[in-house]
């Protein structure tokens, strides 16, 4: 029960980050310690922010799906696998997608 609450809160945090990034007028960063690109460095600030926001919202959706599936499975050892896959596996793909967005939206200065 406590783990479900914690996982649910994690999903809410991802939704919150995604919504804030989606609605931001200034360029957003992916990593907390990363300096976001300036407006001059981006081809389209709105698209940059929206794609980052959607990425985090989708991560929240994946976590929520894992939570619902895990709750439906009941008390099973397989719940651990579902939780691991829905929380940890996307973490591999988030930075890869961010790198793709850098490639697509950051203007190269010569």
N, CA, C and O atoms as a GROMACS GRO file, in nm:
protein
  440
    1UNK      N    1   0.082  -0.120   0.000
    1UNK     CA    2   0.000   0.000   0.000
    1UNK      C    3   0.087   0.126   0.000
    1UNK      O    4   0.063   0.218  -0.078
    2UNK      N    5   0.186   0.129   0.087
    2UNK     CA    6   0.274   0.246   0.094
    2UNK      C    7   0.352   0.261  -0.037
    2UNK      O    8   0.372   0.373  -0.085
    3UNK      N    9   0.395   0.150  -0.094
    3UNK     CA   10   0.469   0.157  -0.220
    3UNK      C   11   0.381   0.212  -0.332
    3UNK      O   12   0.429   0.286  -0.418
    4UNK      N   13   0.252   0.178  -0.330
    4UNK     CA   14   0.161   0.231  -0.432
    4UNK      C   15   0.148   0.383  -0.420
    4UNK      O   16   0.144   0.454  -0.521
    5UNK      N   17   0.142   0.432  -0.298
    5UNK     CA   18   0.134   0.577  -0.275
    5UNK      C   19   0.261   0.644  -0.326
    5UNK      O   20   0.255   0.748  -0.391
    6UNK      N   21   0.376   0.586  -0.295
    6UNK     CA   22   0.503   0.644  -0.338
    6UNK      C   23   0.514   0.644  -0.490
    6UNK      O   24   0.556   0.743  -0.549
    7UNK      N   25   0.478   0.534  -0.553
    7UNK     CA   26   0.482   0.527  -0.699
    7UNK      C   27   0.385   0.627  -0.760
    7UNK      O   28   0.416   0.693  -0.859
    8UNK      N   29   0.267   0.638  -0.701
    8UNK     CA   30   0.170   0.736  -0.749
    8UNK      C   31   0.222   0.878  -0.738
    8UNK      O   32   0.201   0.959  -0.828
    9UNK      N   33   0.290   0.909  -0.628
    9UNK     CA   34   0.348   1.042  -0.611
    9UNK      C   35   0.458   1.067  -0.714
    9UNK      O   36   0.472   1.178  -0.766
   10UNK      N   37   0.536   0.964  -0.743
   10UNK     CA   38   0.640   0.978  -0.847
   10UNK      C   39   0.576   1.009  -0.982
   10UNK      O   40   0.625   1.094  -1.056
   11UNK      N   41   0.467   0.941  -1.013
   11UNK     CA   42   0.396   0.968  -1.139
   11UNK      C   43   0.345   1.111  -1.141
   11UNK      O   44   0.354   1.179  -1.244
   12UNK      N   45   0.291   1.158  -1.029
   12UNK     CA   46   0.242   1.296  -1.021
   12UNK      C   47   0.354   1.397  -1.042
   12UNK      O   48   0.334   1.501  -1.105
   13UNK      N   49   0.471   1.368  -0.989
   13UNK     CA   50   0.587   1.456  -1.009
   13UNK      C   51   0.621   1.463  -1.157
   13UNK      O   52   0.649   1.570  -1.210
   14UNK      N   53   0.619   1.348  -1.225
   14UNK     CA   54   0.650   1.346  -1.368
   14UNK      C   55   0.546   1.426  -1.447
   14UNK      O   56   0.581   1.501  -1.538
   15UNK      N   57   0.418   1.410  -1.410
   15UNK     CA   58   0.312   1.490  -1.475
   15UNK      C   59   0.338   1.639  -1.451
   15UNK      O   60   0.326   1.720  -1.543
   16UNK      N   61   0.373   1.674  -1.329
   16UNK     CA   62   0.398   1.815  -1.296
   16UNK      C   63   0.514   1.873  -1.375
   16UNK      O   64   0.504   1.982  -1.430
   17UNK      N   65   0.625   1.799  -1.380
   17UNK     CA   66   0.741   1.845  -1.458
   17UNK      C   67   0.701   1.861  -1.604
   17UNK      O   68   0.736   1.961  -1.667
   18UNK      N   69   0.629   1.764  -1.657
   18UNK     CA   70   0.588   1.770  -1.797
   18UNK      C   71   0.498   1.888  -1.827
   18UNK      O   72   0.516   1.956  -1.928
   19UNK      N   73   0.402   1.914  -1.740
   19UNK     CA   74   0.310   2.026  -1.762
   19UNK      C   75   0.384   2.159  -1.754
   19UNK      O   76   0.361   2.247  -1.836
   20UNK      N   77   0.473   2.173  -1.656
   20UNK     CA   78   0.550   2.297  -1.644
   20UNK      C   79   0.637   2.318  -1.767
   20UNK      O   80   0.643   2.429  -1.820
   21UNK      N   81   0.703   2.213  -1.814
   21UNK     CA   82   0.788   2.227  -1.932
   21UNK      C   83   0.705   2.254  -2.057
   21UNK      O   84   0.744   2.334  -2.141
   22UNK      N   85   0.592   2.187  -2.070
   22UNK     CA   86   0.505   2.204  -2.186
   22UNK      C   87   0.455   2.348  -2.198
   22UNK      O   88   0.443   2.402  -2.308
   23UNK      N   89   0.427   2.411  -2.085
   23UNK     CA   90   0.370   2.545  -2.084
   23UNK      C   91   0.474   2.656  -2.074
   23UNK      O   92   0.439   2.774  -2.084
   24UNK      N   93   0.600   2.621  -2.055
   24UNK     CA   94   0.704   2.721  -2.036
   24UNK      C   95   0.726   2.804  -2.162
   24UNK      O   96   0.720   2.753  -2.274
   25UNK      N   97   0.752   2.932  -2.143
   25UNK     CA   98   0.783   3.022  -2.254
   25UNK      C   99   0.934   3.029  -2.278
   25UNK      O  100   0.979   3.055  -2.390
   26UNK      N  101   1.012   3.004  -2.171
   26UNK     CA  102   1.158   3.005  -2.183
   26UNK      C  103   1.205   2.862  -2.210
   26UNK      O  104   1.138   2.767  -2.169
   27UNK      N  105   1.318   2.844  -2.278
   27UNK     CA  106   1.369   2.710  -2.303
   27UNK      C  107   1.392   2.632  -2.173
   27UNK      O  108   1.439   2.686  -2.073
   28UNK      N  109   1.356   2.505  -2.176
   28UNK     CA  110   1.370   2.420  -2.058
   28UNK      C  111   1.494   2.333  -2.070
   28UNK      O  112   1.548   2.312  -2.178
   29UNK      N  113   1.537   2.282  -1.956
   29UNK     CA  114   1.651   2.191  -1.950
   29UNK      C  115   1.601   2.050  -1.922
   29UNK      O  116   1.491   2.032  -1.869
   30UNK      N  117   1.680   1.953  -1.957
   30UNK     CA  118   1.644   1.814  -1.931
   30UNK      C  119   1.692   1.771  -1.793
   30UNK      O  120   1.614   1.722  -1.712
   31UNK      N  121   1.822   1.791  -1.767
   31UNK     CA  122   1.880   1.755  -1.639
   31UNK      C  123   1.866   1.872  -1.543
   31UNK      O  124   1.864   1.988  -1.586
   32UNK      N  125   1.857   1.844  -1.415
   32UNK     CA  126   1.840   1.951  -1.317
   32UNK      C  127   1.962   2.043  -1.312
   32UNK      O  128   1.946   2.163  -1.285
   33UNK      N  129   2.081   1.993  -1.335
   33UNK     CA  130   2.201   2.075  -1.330
   33UNK      C  131   2.240   2.134  -1.464
   33UNK      O  132   2.339   2.207  -1.474
   34UNK      N  133   2.164   2.102  -1.567
   34UNK     CA  134   2.196   2.146  -1.702
   34UNK      C  135   2.146   2.289  -1.725
   34UNK      O  136   2.036   2.325  -1.681
   35UNK      N  137   2.225   2.369  -1.793
   35UNK     CA  138   2.180   2.501  -1.833
   35UNK      C  139   2.104   2.486  -1.964
   35UNK      O  140   2.157   2.431  -2.060
   36UNK      N  141   1.980   2.533  -1.970
   36UNK     CA  142   1.904   2.518  -2.093
   36UNK      C  143   1.964   2.603  -2.205
   36UNK      O  144   2.030   2.703  -2.179
   37UNK      N  145   1.940   2.563  -2.328
   37UNK     CA  146   1.990   2.646  -2.438
   37UNK      C  147   1.919   2.782  -2.438
   37UNK      O  148   1.806   2.794  -2.390
   38UNK      N  149   1.986   2.881  -2.491
   38UNK     CA  150   1.923   3.013  -2.500
   38UNK      C  151   1.824   3.014  -2.615
   38UNK      O  152   1.824   2.924  -2.699
   39UNK      N  153   1.741   3.115  -2.618
   39UNK     CA  154   1.642   3.129  -2.725
   39UNK      C  155   1.712   3.134  -2.861
   39UNK      O  156   1.661   3.079  -2.959
   40UNK      N  157   1.827   3.200  -2.866
   40UNK     CA  158   1.902   3.213  -2.992
   40UNK      C  159   1.958   3.080  -3.042
   40UNK      O  160   1.984   3.064  -3.161
   41UNK      N  161   1.977   2.987  -2.952
   41UNK     CA  162   2.036   2.858  -2.989
   41UNK      C  163   1.933   2.756  -3.039
   41UNK      O  164   1.971   2.650  -3.088
   42UNK      N  165   1.805   2.787  -3.026
   42UNK     CA  166   1.700   2.692  -3.064
   42UNK      C  167   1.628   2.735  -3.191
   42UNK      O  168   1.604   2.854  -3.212
   43UNK      N  169   1.595   2.637  -3.274
   43UNK     CA  170   1.516   2.665  -3.394
   43UNK      C  171   1.372   2.700  -3.359
   43UNK      O  172   1.313   2.788  -3.421
   44UNK      N  173   1.316   2.632  -3.259
   44UNK     CA  174   1.176   2.653  -3.220
   44UNK      C  175   1.162   2.624  -3.070
   44UNK      O  176   1.157   2.508  -3.029
   45UNK      N  177   1.155   2.730  -2.991
   45UNK     CA  178   1.148   2.715  -2.845
   45UNK      C  179   1.020   2.642  -2.804
   45UNK      O  180   1.023   2.555  -2.718
   46UNK      N  181   0.908   2.679  -2.865
   46UNK     CA  182   0.780   2.619  -2.829
   46UNK      C  183   0.780   2.468  -2.853
   46UNK      O  184   0.735   2.391  -2.768
   47UNK      N  185   0.831   2.425  -2.968
   47UNK     CA  186   0.837   2.282  -2.999
   47UNK      C  187   0.933   2.211  -2.906
   47UNK      O  188   0.905   2.100  -2.860
   48UNK      N  189   1.047   2.273  -2.876
   48UNK     CA  190   1.147   2.217  -2.784
   48UNK      C  191   1.084   2.190  -2.648
   48UNK      O  192   1.098   2.081  -2.592
   49UNK      N  193   1.013   2.291  -2.596
   49UNK     CA  194   0.951   2.278  -2.464
   49UNK      C  195   0.838   2.175  -2.466
   49UNK      O  196   0.827   2.094  -2.375
   50UNK      N  197   0.756   2.179  -2.569
   50UNK     CA  198   0.643   2.086  -2.576
   50UNK      C  199   0.690   1.941  -2.585
   50UNK      O  200   0.635   1.853  -2.519
   51UNK      N  201   0.791   1.917  -2.665
   51UNK     CA  202   0.840   1.778  -2.678
   51UNK      C  203   0.903   1.729  -2.549
   51UNK      O  204   0.889   1.612  -2.513
   52UNK      N  205   0.973   1.817  -2.479
   52UNK     CA  206   1.027   1.777  -2.348
   52UNK      C  207   0.914   1.754  -2.249
   52UNK      O  208   0.917   1.657  -2.172
   53UNK      N  209   0.814   1.841  -2.250
   53UNK     CA  210   0.700   1.824  -2.161
   53UNK      C  211   0.624   1.695  -2.188
   53UNK      O  212   0.588   1.622  -2.094
   54UNK      N  213   0.599   1.667  -2.314
   54UNK     CA  214   0.528   1.543  -2.350
   54UNK      C  215   0.608   1.421  -2.308
   54UNK      O  216   0.552   1.321  -2.265
   55UNK      N  217   0.739   1.430  -2.321
   55UNK     CA  218   0.826   1.319  -2.279
   55UNK      C  219   0.803   1.286  -2.132
   55UNK      O  220   0.786   1.170  -2.096
   56UNK      N  221   0.802   1.389  -2.045
   56UNK     CA  222   0.783   1.366  -1.901
   56UNK      C  223   0.641   1.322  -1.870
   56UNK      O  224   0.621   1.238  -1.782
   57UNK      N  225   0.544   1.377  -1.939
   57UNK     CA  226   0.405   1.335  -1.918
   57UNK      C  227   0.388   1.188  -1.955
   57UNK      O  228   0.324   1.112  -1.883
   58UNK      N  229   0.446   1.147  -2.067
   58UNK     CA  230   0.438   1.006  -2.107
   58UNK      C  231   0.508   0.915  -2.006
   58UNK      O  232   0.462   0.804  -1.982
   59UNK      N  233   0.616   0.962  -1.949
   59UNK     CA  234   0.683   0.885  -1.845
   59UNK      C  235   0.589   0.867  -1.726
   59UNK      O  236   0.582   0.759  -1.668
   60UNK      N  237   0.518   0.973  -1.689
   60UNK     CA  238   0.419   0.963  -1.583
   60UNK      C  239   0.308   0.865  -1.617
   60UNK      O  240   0.262   0.790  -1.531
   61UNK      N  241   0.265   0.865  -1.743
   61UNK     CA  242   0.162   0.770  -1.788
   61UNK      C  243   0.213   0.627  -1.776
   61UNK      O  244   0.141   0.539  -1.730
   62UNK      N  245   0.337   0.604  -1.818
   62UNK     CA  246   0.394   0.469  -1.810
   62UNK      C  247   0.402   0.423  -1.665
   62UNK      O  248   0.370   0.308  -1.634
   63UNK      N  249   0.443   0.512  -1.575
   63UNK     CA  250   0.448   0.477  -1.433
   63UNK      C  251   0.308   0.445  -1.382
   63UNK      O  252   0.290   0.348  -1.308
   64UNK      N  253   0.210   0.524  -1.423
   64UNK     CA  254   0.071   0.501  -1.381
   64UNK      C  255   0.020   0.368  -1.432
   64UNK      O  256  -0.047   0.294  -1.359
   65UNK      N  257   0.050   0.336  -1.556
   65UNK     CA  258   0.009   0.206  -1.613
   65UNK      C  259   0.071   0.093  -1.533
   65UNK      O  260   0.004  -0.006  -1.501
   66UNK      N  261   0.199   0.106  -1.500
   66UNK     CA  262   0.266   0.004  -1.419
   66UNK      C  263   0.202  -0.011  -1.283
   66UNK      O  264   0.188  -0.122  -1.232
   67UNK      N  265   0.162   0.101  -1.224
   67UNK     CA  266   0.095   0.098  -1.093
   67UNK      C  267  -0.038   0.026  -1.102
   67UNK      O  268  -0.069  -0.059  -1.018
   68UNK      N  269  -0.117   0.058  -1.204
   68UNK     CA  270  -0.249  -0.005  -1.221
   68UNK      C  271  -0.235  -0.154  -1.249
   68UNK      O  272  -0.306  -0.236  -1.190
   69UNK      N  273  -0.143  -0.189  -1.338
   69UNK     CA  274  -0.121  -0.331  -1.370
   69UNK      C  275  -0.072  -0.404  -1.246
   69UNK      O  276  -0.118  -0.515  -1.217
   70UNK      N  277   0.020  -0.344  -1.173
   70UNK     CA  278   0.070  -0.406  -1.050
   70UNK      C  279  -0.039  -0.428  -0.947
   70UNK      O  280  -0.044  -0.532  -0.881
   71UNK      N  281  -0.127  -0.329  -0.933
   71UNK     CA  282  -0.237  -0.343  -0.838
   71UNK      C  283  -0.334  -0.452  -0.883
   71UNK      O  284  -0.389  -0.524  -0.800
   72UNK      N  285  -0.356  -0.463  -1.014
   72UNK     CA  286  -0.446  -0.566  -1.066
   72UNK      C  287  -0.388  -0.707  -1.047
   72UNK      O  288  -0.462  -0.804  -1.033
   73UNK      N  289  -0.255  -0.716  -1.046
   73UNK     CA  290  -0.190  -0.847  -1.030
   73UNK      C  291  -0.199  -0.897  -0.887
   73UNK      O  292  -0.186  -1.017  -0.861
   74UNK      N  293  -0.222  -0.805  -0.795
   74UNK     CA  294  -0.231  -0.847  -0.655
   74UNK      C  295  -0.095  -0.874  -0.596
   74UNK      O  296   0.004  -0.812  -0.633
   75UNK      N  297  -0.091  -0.967  -0.503
   75UNK     CA  298   0.032  -0.999  -0.432
   75UNK      C  299   0.106  -1.107  -0.509
   75UNK      O  300   0.080  -1.226  -0.493
   76UNK      N  301   0.199  -1.064  -0.593
   76UNK     CA  302   0.273  -1.157  -0.678
   76UNK      C  303   0.417  -1.110  -0.689
   76UNK      O  304   0.446  -0.991  -0.680
   77UNK      N  305   0.505  -1.204  -0.710
   77UNK     CA  306   0.646  -1.171  -0.730
   77UNK      C  307   0.662  -1.094  -0.861
   77UNK      O  308   0.755  -1.013  -0.874
   78UNK      N  309   0.575  -1.118  -0.958
   78UNK     CA  310   0.584  -1.054  -1.089
   78UNK      C  311   0.557  -0.904  -1.084
   78UNK      O  312   0.595  -0.831  -1.175
   79UNK      N  313   0.493  -0.858  -0.977
   79UNK     CA  314   0.468  -0.715  -0.962
   79UNK      C  315   0.600  -0.639  -0.959
   79UNK      O  316   0.610  -0.529  -1.014
   80UNK      N  317   0.700  -0.695  -0.897
   80UNK     CA  318   0.832  -0.631  -0.891
   80UNK      C  319   0.888  -0.609  -1.031
   80UNK      O  320   0.948  -0.505  -1.059
   81UNK      N  321   0.870  -0.706  -1.119
   81UNK     CA  322   0.917  -0.693  -1.256
   81UNK      C  323   0.841  -0.583  -1.329
   81UNK      O  324   0.901  -0.503  -1.401
   82UNK      N  325   0.710  -0.578  -1.310
   82UNK     CA  326   0.629  -0.474  -1.374
   82UNK      C  327   0.674  -0.336  -1.327
   82UNK      O  328   0.691  -0.245  -1.408
   83UNK      N  329   0.692  -0.320  -1.198
   83UNK     CA  330   0.735  -0.192  -1.142
   83UNK      C  331   0.874  -0.156  -1.194
   83UNK      O  332   0.898  -0.041  -1.231
   84UNK      N  333   0.965  -0.251  -1.198
   84UNK     CA  334   1.099  -0.225  -1.248
   84UNK      C  335   1.096  -0.181  -1.394
   84UNK      O  336   1.159  -0.082  -1.431
   85UNK      N  337   1.021  -0.253  -1.475
   85UNK     CA  338   1.015  -0.222  -1.619
   85UNK      C  339   0.954  -0.085  -1.643
   85UNK      O  340   1.004  -0.008  -1.725
   86UNK      N  341   0.847  -0.053  -1.573
   86UNK     CA  342   0.778   0.073  -1.600
   86UNK      C  343   0.846   0.195  -1.538
   86UNK      O  344   0.821   0.308  -1.581
   87UNK      N  345   0.931   0.175  -1.442
   87UNK     CA  346   1.001   0.288  -1.381
   87UNK      C  347   1.144   0.300  -1.434
   87UNK      O  348   1.189   0.409  -1.467
   88UNK      N  349   1.215   0.190  -1.442
   88UNK     CA  350   1.358   0.195  -1.474
   88UNK      C  351   1.390   0.192  -1.623
   88UNK      O  352   1.480   0.263  -1.668
   89UNK      N  353   1.318   0.113  -1.700
   89UNK     CA  354   1.350   0.101  -1.842
   89UNK      C  355   1.335   0.234  -1.916
   89UNK      O  356   1.422   0.268  -1.997
   90UNK      N  357   1.227   0.312  -1.892
   90UNK     CA  358   1.218   0.442  -1.962
   90UNK      C  359   1.333   0.537  -1.932
   90UNK      O  360   1.364   0.624  -2.013
   91UNK      N  361   1.396   0.521  -1.816
   91UNK     CA  362   1.508   0.609  -1.781
   91UNK      C  363   1.622   0.595  -1.883
   91UNK      O  364   1.699   0.689  -1.902
   92UNK      N  365   1.633   0.480  -1.946
   92UNK     CA  366   1.734   0.459  -2.050
   92UNK      C  367   1.701   0.543  -2.173
   92UNK      O  368   1.791   0.598  -2.237
   93UNK      N  369   1.572   0.553  -2.205
   93UNK     CA  370   1.532   0.618  -2.329
   93UNK      C  371   1.514   0.770  -2.317
   93UNK      O  372   1.523   0.840  -2.418
   94UNK      N  373   1.490   0.821  -2.198
   94UNK     CA  374   1.471   0.966  -2.181
   94UNK      C  375   1.594   1.046  -2.226
   94UNK      O  376   1.578   1.140  -2.303
   95UNK      N  377   1.715   1.013  -2.181
   95UNK     CA  378   1.832   1.090  -2.228
   95UNK      C  379   1.858   1.072  -2.378
   95UNK      O  380   1.906   1.164  -2.445
   96UNK      N  381   1.826   0.955  -2.431
   96UNK     CA  382   1.845   0.932  -2.575
   96UNK      C  383   1.752   1.022  -2.655
   96UNK      O  384   1.791   1.078  -2.757
   97UNK      N  385   1.628   1.036  -2.609
   97UNK     CA  386   1.533   1.123  -2.676
   97UNK      C  387   1.576   1.270  -2.662
   97UNK      O  388   1.561   1.348  -2.756
   98UNK      N  389   1.628   1.305  -2.546
   98UNK     CA  390   1.678   1.442  -2.526
   98UNK      C  391   1.791   1.471  -2.624
   98UNK      O  392   1.797   1.580  -2.681
   99UNK      N  393   1.880   1.377  -2.644
   99UNK     CA  394   1.990   1.395  -2.741
   99UNK      C  395   1.936   1.413  -2.882
   99UNK      O  396   1.989   1.492  -2.959
  100UNK      N  397   1.829   1.340  -2.915
  100UNK     CA  398   1.765   1.356  -3.045
  100UNK      C  399   1.707   1.496  -3.059
  100UNK      O  400   1.718   1.558  -3.165
  101UNK      N  401   1.645   1.546  -2.953
  101UNK     CA  402   1.590   1.681  -2.957
  101UNK      C  403   1.700   1.785  -2.972
  101UNK      O  404   1.682   1.885  -3.042
  102UNK      N  405   1.814   1.762  -2.908
  102UNK     CA  406   1.927   1.854  -2.925
  102UNK      C  407   1.968   1.856  -3.071
  102UNK      O  408   1.991   1.962  -3.129
  103UNK      N  409   1.977   1.739  -3.129
  103UNK     CA  410   2.017   1.727  -3.269
  103UNK      C  411   1.916   1.797  -3.361
  103UNK      O  412   1.955   1.859  -3.460
  104UNK      N  413   1.788   1.787  -3.329
  104UNK     CA  414   1.683   1.844  -3.414
  104UNK      C  415   1.661   1.993  -3.394
  104UNK      O  416   1.623   2.061  -3.489
  105UNK      N  417   1.683   2.045  -3.273
  105UNK     CA  418   1.641   2.182  -3.243
  105UNK      C  419   1.752   2.279  -3.208
  105UNK      O  420   1.732   2.400  -3.220
  106UNK      N  421   1.868   2.232  -3.166
  106UNK     CA  422   1.975   2.324  -3.130
  106UNK      C  423   2.052   2.362  -3.255
  106UNK      O  424   2.099   2.278  -3.331
  107UNK      N  425   2.064   2.494  -3.274
  107UNK     CA  426   2.133   2.547  -3.391
  107UNK      C  427   2.282   2.536  -3.367
  107UNK      O  428   2.333   2.578  -3.263
  108UNK      N  429   2.350   2.481  -3.462
  108UNK     CA  430   2.495   2.468  -3.452
  108UNK      C  431   2.560   2.602  -3.488
  108UNK      O  432   2.531   2.661  -3.592
  109UNK      N  433   2.647   2.648  -3.399
  109UNK     CA  434   2.718   2.774  -3.424
  109UNK      C  435   2.855   2.742  -3.484
  109UNK      O  436   2.929   2.660  -3.429
  110UNK      N  437   2.886   2.805  -3.593
  110UNK     CA  438   3.016   2.781  -3.658
  110UNK      C  439   3.117   2.887  -3.620
  110UNK      O  440   3.231   2.882  -3.666
   0.00000   0.00000   0.00000
